[in-house]
């Protein structure tokens, strides 16, 4: 004796957010039922396992049928098959495109290709996120990437328009797309302490200051590709370290300003030249794609780690970077103020964001 | 050339990819009506084509306009091979043919393919220019309005009720034609869909003609059904109630005080109840001679099983004489008005107050037929004759109950291979003749004021002669007016009348039953089935009765008994809504009697069970807020000597043991219902009584339009359909085992529904409609359609108080100025009536006040009308004093839906973010709470077939059906939206035939749905005028009552 067929269809599609989350997380029906039972829904309604099973199956089926529509969220508002109130639609989309930080950290900066997709098993094993959920998240990244890749106009707005996501989520996706496009290295062990949100912040900085779109906002790929001309100009900054006078002048300006304001003054003074060389060298190398990819690892290795080993606090770092940036402007023989500011503003905020345990 | 149909194809969207190479589609559209076809240009390489075609014009007869659907086919152009069909849209033109309905059809329609389901959408514009046709002999009936709604549609008034209309058309089923062997499943499905669409168009036109002949302009309670008889053909049949309706141009409050307020109030008013008291003992003639005789029809074999369920407490004797000697002058009158009609049947279930005078009980008839190929589709006489025969039987049953009419009438069939059970049932009633007279009745709503305002209990009074009862019944004086006799239990197929005074809330009551039967062929099979039927009905009835008692209720409304036939079993399901009617005596408890009192353990067992039952009863009393007052009985004394006797269910030989009867006292002095456990069957019965799981708190359920006792609906509602198919793998099942499985199936289904809808609590599942079928051997299918509506608990309290006060005030004032009201009345409703309102009913129902008293069912209002004779007055004095102290829990009655309506609509005004798809509400009820229907756009009647050859890929049978039902909803909504509507009321899924062949990875499903497309507005938007309609109507009513007294 068995239930052969069991369906429930409402004129307004009934969706339980909790069950939706189980589905998104890649639970099987049985696992979801188990978790729901433990959650105590049963006692409240004196429902039996059968009732829960039937309800869960029904909803999973509904979500499956909706999934096709969620791939192009704009369709969800126009389709006739499911009558879903607008606020529920928003919820469905937002949750569908939401991702796990643990997962995105694994994929961030990798090429969204078939090769990476094959590695999802490993990621799943490592993060404890079900393979099904990994696939969904990966496919979401890829889908968004493909759609916005060829669009003109600001990245975040494009994502928002095509996928109807909230501002926050659209920004995160912009970061993912940006990282995937530039293939920034994020997976090295030294970078493990950085969260997705750290990188997303940096991506935001880079997008709004270093890309083509930062100067001209109607170019294809404007927000995805870095401004080549700008990268070329960065070479000119080398004068700051190659010209001995300039370097000394720079150092003394910064030291004068900071004296007495920080506990790590001595360390700063001793390391000034190393740090300055590191920052300028990073800038000068950015014409190489390979070095662009290593931007974050370089920042960590060459700047953050030395500071940390000298026990600088973030306030110290902030103080240093502020005076370091500002005093370069006052150097008489330094003529690349514009490029310098465009470079240092981003570097400064990125380092400050990344400077934590 | 009486009509010009114009269609324009605007655009498409979300089309499927038809060309794999380009991932695009080169779509074009064919528009076909009758034999004319037009094509649009091809819109190359687009999934969202813009055709913006010219207007395609079809010049056609209005007959064709009624029969034919507009057929739109979307195709993918292919230069080298045949064009591929993407899908189709059928548009029923009928709503455009009535000037009052829709004027244009415009909107996005899902493009539907019977194999792939919905594949994109198409935007279409359709218009019709009609020319007047004055030809007397025309075959068309354009302009006749059809309503699925079984009450008087809001925003109309009824000028006259003409009566029963029926028609059926037959054809060969394309699926069984030889050509089906060589054509694709798609072609075959489309042929079927088209044929059924044509047939229902034709059927509607023919019924329309009949209505025009009778002088009417509308059909209410239109019920159309398909019989898929397989090899022997396809029958489409319909019944309805012909009326003359008048549109109320505006809805000024002044004009129809009662109905526009919470327009809902009107609709509930169906009133009739059929006293089916007692166990339907008088099944008088299980397959008796008369039936057998009439059964031998020309074609083959048939057996008719007359099953008259009228009531009667006590063990079943035969009884039934049909001699209901006419009791009153009134009856003679009405009778004559109705006698001219062949079938004085009404498919309506809700009536305006005063329409029903008495209700006799449920009448039903079933007949088993052997199907035979329909040789000549143009002369469907055989089927006609079958139904004719059944209707005659119903008519004579009604007569036997002393009634001249049948209300809440419906017909159904169940087919398995070549055996077909035809069923009809309704409620025998005596109607107010006024409503049948030409011109005497302007509108129910207005005119009820001038009615002799029968007391609220009037419909409960027995219509038959007490000394010559058609069956043994147990009569008492009405607990409300004390003047007329009432049965102790009342069964009806109609909705609860508005004027009925009810205590507490109602409850869904179901009786479920399976009976195994041997597999057989032909006559043997038919005989076996017809032999089983009476026993099934008897048991269903017994179950209903027991469950009713268990809930301390005394009446059933909306009773629907289905018996479905399968190859090796019969499944019976009876659903109804139980209530406690104040006019009927309080039910006694249930008492169990053991057969062998000597055995101690056995006795203990019995007393345990008794205790459980008693506990359940008292729990139920709290749950449904039913607290009958036992005192009443003492004051009144027992009018009928026998009333003290124990009535027994089941053959009982031994008297109940003393111990048990003592327990029984806890339930009052009323007669208890004795259940004897003298065999395992009885144990089973008791067991099943107690296994009905209680509803989770916050939930109520009923199968009628409205839940008695809940009046403060909020506007949030959720219509749903749930289908379950259960496979019985056990080959050796007993009847008991089967019963348990079926019972569990239904209970679990209900539990699932409660769980699903838990977020809506407090809420009531209304119009719970169960449909059972036995699609294959070992399969039981149950399909449920209902609507969950939330209500507001706190509001209820306040309103209730307000109503109470109002009612009391009113009663007082009435008592003081009895004679004034009638005069006032006349000025308010100027249309004088040719018939003197008091004529017939006066002496019978004399001075009832009643509607007003409803809110305070136990208080002085009912007191007032009883005072018409001084003797009673004396009696009542004592009583009144006692009643003063009575708790008032009983009274959240229907007082005024209005105030709730107002606040309700406020809360539902929350703005919705815009979307390109407009929201369409669906409900099986005839109204939407918190709203007013301002326009009926036409009937929706759609038939779809879906088939798949990749069942597994589509998620198995559940995935397949889930998707299909969602698609059907989507198509209904799209059609309603295209007509300009925002809701479907009186929605029902009349057919859901599911067939599967998992081995071949195939499944097929047919669904037929219907309803009325409407435009509603929120009550708050249309409310300015609705000042205090309710009060005034109440006053009018009671005033009228006094006029008479």
Interface residues (C-beta under 8 A of the other chain):
Chain A: X1 X2 X3 X4 X5 X6 X7 X8 X9 X10 X11 X12 X13 X14 X44 X45 X46 X47 X48 X50 X51 X52 X54 X55 X57 X58 X61 X62 X64 X65 X75 X77 X78 X79 X80 X81 X82 X83 X85 X86 X87 X89
Chain B: X13 X14 X108 X110 X118 X121 X693 X696 X718 X719 X720 X721 X722 X723 X724 X725 X726 X727 X728 X729 X730 X741 X748 X751 X752 X753 X754 X755 X756 X757 X758 X779 X781 X912 X913 X914 X915 X916 X917 X919 X920 X921 X922 X955 X957 X958 X959 X961 X962 X963 X965 X966 X967 X969 X970 X973 X974 X994
